[in-house]
Structure formats: C-alpha cells, structure tokens
Amino acid sequence: MVGTPLDFRLSFGDFGDAQVVHVVDAPSQRATHVQPVAAPAGDLRLILTAFADHRGDLADHADWVARLRTAEDAAKARDAEEMAAETDPIRPARVYGELRRVLAPDAITIGDGGDFVSYAGKYLEPAQPGTWLDPGPYGCLGTGMGYAMGARVSHPDRQVCVLMGDGAAGFSLMDVESLVRQQLPVVIVVGNNGIWGLEKHPMRAMYGYDVAADLQPGLRYDKVVEALGGAGEIVEKAGDLGPALERAFASGVPYLVNVLTDPADAYPRSSNLA
C-alpha cells in the first residue's frame, strides 16, 4: 500500500494471508495496528523508483496483471453505463458523469459530505496532485466552504467546485455570504436526496430500520444562495444537468446547482464499520 493510511477504508490492513508493505511519506503515517513486512517512509517518488530499479527475484505476474486489467476494464464499462443513465430521480452517478465532462484537468474539487461525496471517489479521477480536497477519513461536515475560499484565493484562474449532500449543506451554506462579499466565484453541487444517506442505508442494511435519518425532501438550497447574493437553480431531470453545470461555471459568481437525487440509491459499501 502506497501513500494511504490502513484505516477502516482498507480493512485496517487485514488482507488475509497477503504480506503487507506499507509505503508512507512520513514515519508518523506508519500503521501501528498491523505489522507490515516493510514500512519505508520518505519521498514516495524516490521509494517507488528504487523499487522499480531493484531487480531482485522477479516473479512472473503477467497472468495476475491480466486478470486485474480485465476486471478493471469491466468495472470501467459499468461505471460508464451508470454515469450515462437516464433515470428519474437522478442517480448520483449521472451527476459525476456530467461533472467529468465540464471539469478542467486543473479544476480543484472539494468533497464536503458523506454518501453523495462517496460517489466522487468512484467516478472522479483527479488529473493532478492537489486537485482533490476533503477533510480526511473522519469525514467531518462543514469544511468545504473554507477549503473553497482558500482554493479560489490561491488559484483565481481555476475552476473551484464544492460537492456536498443536503446534510452537509445545512452546516455551511451561510458561508456563501463570505464568498459573495469577497467576490469569490465557486460552484456548489448539492446531491439533494432528502436523507442522511450515510446513516440511513447502513442502518437499514444492519437493523432493518432507521432512526433520525430523514431530511425534508426537495428543499431549495439554491434559493438560500440567491438570498445571500449568489445564484443557483434546481435540477430535476438528468438531461438538464449538463447545461446547468455549464451555466454555473460561466456565471462568475457563487452558484449552487441543487440536484434532486434518488434517495433509494445506496452507495455500495464493503469496508469495515468498526
């Protein structure tokens, strides 16, 4: 594993009988709850270059690599189909399919949310270092607007896009006032499904019921942004997504695209919950 913590997202480093080599950029990032066979720390580029230059006892992994590539190609084909789906309500995958089309390679995208933002990791592929920002594995909500201000001030010539669910929108939309006052154009895309998806779907899966996991459906978060001096619109049909995003990025003002997404669409989770 290279450059990533062995936390709940990666089964805490429990990979069965596989030997684990944990390559990190600082000693403090080494896993403490598993014992890797090696855990080099330092410049990741230098370490990986050294790995590539070291011939050692090379095993023939051609068949294994071919199987991985076949599986990856099949997954990408499924992803492409999902990102183009014409469904009512809109599936989150379609939102990201349209975003991929309008985001520039150097766009700075910020994840501020739970369930809706989880899809970003599946469908968005950052083209450069520093073009994806999020609060890390704890996933605290409400950080996105501050990140957006910093990104816009640091890179005034780039697109800046904040992704949030309707739950996260309740934490920080008032900060649009700061964006407006400081004349910082940022595009905010809200996946509005009327639920706390990251709580509701797992509770349903584990217990058969959910508690305190509903929000009011169809709230006009775009109107909140308009009242604060920005602009926005609501999107209810998949075919309207692309034009709405283009208008948002061309607006030159803080702009919220309020996408009504399918509350029944549950992100497929396979990581450990505890």
LOGURO-554345 format. One line per 4 residues: number of its first residue (from 1); for each residue x, y, z of N, C-alpha, C. Coordinates in steps of 0.05 Angstrom, whole numbers. Layout:
REM residues N
NUM	X:Y:Z:X:Y:Z:X:Y:Z  ...
//
This chain:
REM residues 274
1	17:-24:0:0:0:0:18:25:0  11:44:-17:28:67:-21:13:93:-14  23:108:5:14:135:10:-14:138:21  -24:117:34:-51:119:45:-52:104:72
5	-68:113:91:-69:100:117:-84:74:116  -77:56:133:-91:30:134:-113:32:155  -134:47:148:-156:52:166:-181:35:157  -204:43:166:-229:28:161:-234:25:131
9	-224:44:115:-229:43:86:-214:20:73  -193:9:86:-177:-12:75:-175:-35:95  -197:-41:108:-200:-64:127:-178:-64:148  -168:-40:155:-148:-37:176:-123:-53:170
13	-118:-58:145:-93:-72:137:-95:-102:139  -119:-112:145:-123:-142:147:-129:-152:119  -109:-163:105:-112:-173:78:-108:-203:77  -117:-217:97:-115:-246:97:-86:-255:100
17	-77:-272:82:-50:-283:83:-30:-266:68  -39:-245:56:-20:-228:40:0:-214:58  24:-212:48:45:-196:62:40:-167:55  43:-150:74:37:-121:71:63:-105:71
21	67:-89:51:89:-69:50:74:-42:51  79:-26:71:65:-1:75:84:22:70  81:35:47:99:57:39:86:84:46  99:100:62:87:125:71:106:148:68
25	96:173:69:113:196:65:125:207:91  117:196:114:128:204:140:125:182:160  144:178:178:143:157:198:117:157:214  106:180:219:81:181:235:57:169:221
29	59:164:195:38:152:179:38:122:179  59:110:190:61:81:190:38:69:207  28:46:197:7:32:212:18:21:238  2:23:259:11:14:286:-5:-11:294
33	-27:-18:281:-44:-40:289:-39:-65:273  -22:-63:252:-14:-87:238:17:-86:235  29:-108:230:58:-109:227:66:-115:198  71:-94:182:79:-99:154:107:-111:153
37	112:-125:132:139:-136:128:160:-114:123  150:-92:113:168:-68:109:150:-44:109  162:-21:119:146:4:120:165:27:115  176:30:91:193:52:85:178:79:86
41	191:100:96:179:126:97:197:146:84  186:164:68:201:184:54:187:194:29  202:205:11:192:215:-14:181:191:-31  155:191:-36:143:168:-49:154:163:-76
45	161:184:-91:172:181:-118:199:167:-117  215:175:-98:242:162:-95:240:133:-87  221:127:-69:218:100:-59:208:82:-82  188:91:-96:177:74:-118:197:71:-141
49	213:92:-146:234:90:-166:254:69:-158  262:68:-132:281:48:-122:269:20:-124  243:17:-119:230:-9:-122:233:-18:-151  227:1:-169:227:-7:-198:255:-14:-207
53	276:0:-196:303:-5:-204:315:-31:-192  303:-40:-170:314:-64:-157:303:-89:-171  321:-104:-182:313:-128:-197:305:-151:-179  322:-158:-160:316:-179:-141:307:-205:-154
57	290:-219:-140:278:-244:-150:251:-237:-162  249:-233:-187:225:-224:-200:207:-248:-206  183:-247:-197:163:-268:-203:148:-259:-228  137:-279:-242:121:-273:-266:92:-267:-258
61	85:-242:-259:58:-234:-252:40:-228:-276  48:-237:-299:33:-230:-323:4:-239:-322  -1:-263:-313:-29:-273:-312:-45:-257:-292  -33:-252:-269:-47:-236:-248:-53:-208:-258
65	-33:-195:-270:-38:-168:-281:-60:-169:-302  -60:-189:-319:-80:-191:-340:-108:-194:-327  -111:-209:-306:-136:-212:-292:-145:-186:-280  -126:-171:-268:-133:-145:-257:-143:-126:-278
69	-129:-126:-301:-137:-108:-322:-164:-115:-334  -170:-140:-336:-196:-148:-345:-218:-139:-326  -213:-143:-300:-232:-135:-280:-236:-104:-280  -213:-90:-283:-215:-61:-284:-230:-51:-308
73	-225:-63:-331:-240:-55:-356:-269:-60:-353  -277:-82:-340:-305:-88:-336:-318:-68:-317  -303:-61:-296:-313:-41:-277:-317:-14:-290  -298:-6:-307:-300:20:-320:-323:20:-340
77	-329:-2:-352:-352:-4:-370:-378:0:-355  -379:-13:-331:-403:-10:-314:-406:19:-305  -383:31:-297:-384:59:-288:-394:77:-310  -384:73:-335:-393:90:-357:-423:88:-362
81	-433:63:-359:-462:59:-363:-478:74:-341  -468:72:-316:-482:85:-294:-481:116:-297  -458:126:-306:-456:155:-308:-472:167:-331  -482:150:-349:-498:160:-371:-528:153:-367
85	-535:141:-345:-562:132:-341:-583:154:-341  -605:150:-356:-627:169:-357:-649:158:-337  -647:166:-312:-666:156:-292:-680:179:-279  -703:173:-268:-719:193:-253:-728:179:-227
89	-718:188:-204:-700:210:-198:-672:205:-210  -656:226:-209:-629:225:-219:-611:208:-200  -595:191:-212:-576:176:-196:-550:193:-192  -537:191:-168:-513:206:-164:-492:201:-185
93	-491:177:-196:-471:171:-217:-473:190:-240  -498:197:-248:-502:215:-271:-491:243:-265  -494:252:-240:-482:278:-233:-452:278:-238  -439:257:-230:-410:256:-234:-402:252:-263
97	-419:238:-278:-414:236:-307:-414:263:-320  -433:280:-313:-434:307:-324:-412:324:-314  -404:321:-289:-382:337:-278:-356:330:-292  -352:305:-298:-327:297:-312:-325:311:-339
101	-348:316:-351:-347:329:-377:-340:359:-376  -348:372:-354:-344:402:-352:-320:410:-335  -310:392:-319:-287:400:-302:-261:400:-318  -246:421:-315:-220:423:-328:-200:405:-314
105	-178:397:-327:-158:380:-314:-147:392:-289  -145:419:-288:-133:432:-264:-155:442:-245  -180:435:-249:-201:443:-231:-196:433:-203  -203:448:-183:-200:440:-155:-227:432:-145
109	-230:406:-138:-256:395:-129:-254:389:-100  -275:396:-85:-274:394:-56:-298:376:-47  -292:355:-32:-313:338:-22:-321:346:7  -346:353:10:-356:361:37:-383:347:41
113	-381:322:49:-406:307:53:-400:277:58  -422:262:60:-419:233:65:-426:216:41  -451:208:39:-459:189:19:-454:200:-9  -464:225:-14:-461:236:-41:-432:239:-50
117	-416:247:-31:-387:251:-38:-373:224:-40  -383:203:-28:-371:177:-32:-369:169:-61  -390:177:-76:-390:170:-105:-368:184:-120  -358:207:-110:-337:221:-123:-312:204:-125
121	-306:189:-103:-283:171:-103:-285:149:-124  -309:142:-131:-314:121:-151:-312:131:-179  -323:155:-184:-327:165:-211:-308:188:-220  -298:203:-201:-279:225:-209:-251:216:-207
125	-234:224:-226:-206:217:-226:-189:242:-228  -179:252:-205:-163:276:-206:-139:273:-225  -135:293:-241:-114:292:-261:-87:301:-251  -87:316:-229:-62:328:-218:-62:327:-188
129	-39:326:-175:-38:329:-146:-50:356:-137  -64:355:-115:-75:380:-104:-101:388:-116  -113:372:-133:-138:380:-146:-162:367:-132  -158:351:-111:-179:340:-95:-174:346:-66
133	-193:358:-52:-190:365:-24:-214:354:-8  -209:342:15:-230:333:33:-219:333:62  -237:329:81:-228:331:109:-215:305:120  -210:285:103:-197:261:112:-216:240:121
137	-205:218:133:-222:195:140:-244:200:160  -242:220:176:-263:225:196:-288:238:182  -284:249:159:-307:259:143:-324:280:156  -312:298:172:-328:318:185:-341:337:165
141	-366:344:170:-381:361:151:-377:391:157  -380:407:137:-379:436:140:-352:449:133  -333:433:124:-306:443:118:-304:455:90  -322:447:73:-319:452:44:-317:482:36
145	-333:499:49:-334:527:41:-307:540:48  -296:533:71:-270:545:78:-248:536:58  -249:510:51:-230:500:31:-233:515:5  -259:520:-2:-264:533:-28:-253:561:-28
149	-256:576:-6:-245:603:-5:-215:603:-8  -202:584:6:-173:583:3:-164:575:-25  -179:556:-37:-172:547:-64:-176:570:-84  -198:584:-82:-204:606:-100:-183:629:-98
153	-176:636:-73:-156:657:-69:-129:649:-80  -122:623:-75:-96:613:-84:-94:609:-114  -116:602:-126:-117:596:-155:-141:610:-168  -139:636:-172:-162:650:-182:-169:644:-211
157	-150:630:-225:-155:624:-253:-166:596:-257  -171:581:-236:-181:553:-239:-210:551:-231  -223:530:-241:-250:523:-231:-247:513:-203  -266:521:-186:-268:511:-158:-296:500:-154
161	-298:475:-147:-324:462:-144:-326:448:-118  -348:454:-102:-353:441:-77:-376:421:-81  -371:396:-72:-392:375:-74:-402:370:-45  -428:371:-42:-440:365:-16:-467:353:-19
165	-474:336:1:-502:327:3:-519:348:17  -545:342:19:-562:362:32:-557:363:62  -547:341:73:-540:342:102:-517:361:106  -496:359:90:-473:377:93:-481:406:87
169	-499:409:68:-508:437:61:-518:452:85  -530:438:104:-541:451:127:-520:461:146  -495:452:143:-473:461:160:-460:487:152  -460:493:126:-442:515:118:-452:533:96
173	-477:531:88:-486:548:65:-486:577:72  -488:585:98:-487:613:104:-460:625:97  -439:608:94:-413:618:86:-413:628:57  -434:623:42:-436:636:16:-435:666:18
177	-445:677:40:-443:706:44:-415:715:42  -396:700:53:-368:707:52:-358:705:23  -366:685:9:-358:683:-19:-368:707:-35  -393:715:-31:-405:738:-45:-390:763:-38
181	-386:768:-12:-374:793:-3:-346:796:-13  -331:773:-15:-304:774:-25:-301:769:-55  -324:767:-68:-324:763:-97:-308:739:-106  -315:716:-94:-301:691:-99:-320:672:-113
185	-320:670:-139:-338:651:-153:-331:622:-148  -350:607:-137:-346:579:-131:-372:565:-140  -370:542:-152:-393:526:-159:-398:505:-137  -422:504:-127:-430:485:-106:-451:466:-118
189	-445:440:-118:-463:420:-128:-474:404:-104  -500:406:-100:-513:392:-78:-528:368:-88  -521:344:-79:-537:320:-84:-559:318:-63  -583:326:-70:-605:330:-51:-625:307:-53
193	-621:288:-34:-639:264:-34:-657:263:-10  -657:283:7:-676:284:29:-670:265:52  -646:254:54:-640:235:75:-610:239:84  -604:229:108:-576:225:116:-568:198:105
197	-559:197:80:-555:172:66:-534:154:79  -513:166:89:-491:151:101:-499:138:127  -521:147:139:-533:135:163:-556:117:157  -574:127:140:-599:112:135:-595:85:122
201	-579:85:100:-575:60:86:-560:38:102  -538:45:117:-526:24:134:-545:15:156  -560:33:168:-579:24:189:-599:5:178  -610:11:154:-629:-7:141:-616:-34:136
205	-591:-34:126:-578:-59:119:-572:-76:144  -564:-63:166:-557:-78:190:-580:-85:208  -600:-67:211:-621:-70:231:-649:-73:219  -652:-66:193:-678:-68:181:-695:-43:185
209	-685:-23:199:-700:2:203:-679:24:207  -689:49:207:-671:71:212:-684:91:231  -667:107:244:-676:126:264:-663:153:258  -679:174:258:-670:202:255:-651:205:231
213	-659:194:208:-642:195:184:-656:209:161  -677:223:166:-692:236:144:-689:266:145  -689:279:121:-689:307:118:-713:315:101  -720:340:100:-743:348:84:-736:346:54
217	-751:331:39:-744:328:10:-748:353:-6  -731:357:-26:-734:378:-45:-729:406:-35  -715:410:-13:-710:437:-3:-695:453:-24  -701:479:-26:-690:497:-46:-664:510:-35
221	-643:495:-34:-618:506:-25:-607:527:-45  -616:525:-70:-608:545:-89:-620:572:-82  -644:572:-70:-656:598:-62:-641:610:-39  -630:593:-21:-613:604:1:-589:619:-11
225	-576:607:-30:-553:620:-43:-561:646:-57  -584:646:-70:-594:670:-83:-599:692:-62  -610:685:-40:-616:705:-19:-591:717:-7  -569:702:-9:-543:712:2:-527:727:-19
229	-538:730:-43:-525:746:-64:-513:730:-86  -514:704:-85:-504:687:-106:-526:680:-125  -523:657:-139:-543:648:-159:-545:618:-157  -565:607:-170:-569:578:-169:-593:569:-184
233	-597:543:-185:-620:532:-198:-624:503:-188  -648:493:-192:-655:466:-184:-655:449:-210  -646:424:-207:-645:405:-230:-661:380:-221  -681:374:-237:-698:350:-231:-696:329:-252
237	-685:335:-276:-683:316:-298:-654:313:-306  -646:288:-311:-618:283:-318:-608:299:-342  -626:303:-361:-618:317:-385:-612:346:-381  -621:357:-358:-616:385:-352:-590:390:-337
241	-577:369:-329:-553:371:-312:-530:386:-326  -523:376:-350:-501:388:-364:-503:418:-368  -526:427:-380:-529:456:-384:-528:472:-358  -539:460:-336:-539:474:-310:-510:478:-301
245	-494:457:-303:-466:459:-294:-450:479:-312  -456:480:-337:-442:499:-355:-450:527:-347  -475:532:-341:-483:559:-332:-470:566:-306  -467:547:-288:-455:552:-262:-426:561:-265
249	-411:546:-281:-382:553:-284:-378:579:-300  -397:586:-317:-395:610:-333:-405:635:-318  -418:631:-295:-432:653:-282:-414:674:-270  -391:666:-260:-373:686:-247:-381:694:-220
253	-400:679:-208:-410:685:-181:-412:659:-165  -415:659:-139:-422:635:-124:-448:624:-134  -448:599:-143:-471:587:-157:-476:559:-147  -501:554:-139:-508:527:-128:-526:513:-147
257	-518:489:-155:-534:471:-172:-547:450:-153  -573:452:-149:-588:436:-130:-600:412:-145  -587:389:-143:-595:366:-159:-612:347:-141  -636:342:-149:-653:323:-134:-646:295:-142
261	-633:281:-124:-623:254:-129:-640:232:-116  -636:208:-124:-652:185:-116:-645:176:-88  -664:179:-68:-657:170:-41:-654:140:-38  -664:125:-58:-661:96:-57:-634:86:-67
265	-619:103:-79:-593:96:-90:-572:95:-67  -564:71:-59:-546:68:-37:-518:62:-47  -498:77:-37:-471:72:-45:-462:44:-35  -450:28:-53:-442:1:-45:-418:1:-27
269	-422:-6:-1:-401:-5:18:-391:-33:25  -365:-36:25:-353:-62:32:-333:-59:54  -326:-35:63:-306:-31:84:-318:-38:111  -300:-43:130:-308:-50:157:-321:-26:170
273	-341:-31:187:-356:-10:201:-344:-5:229  -328:-23:238:-317:-19:265:-290:-34:267
//
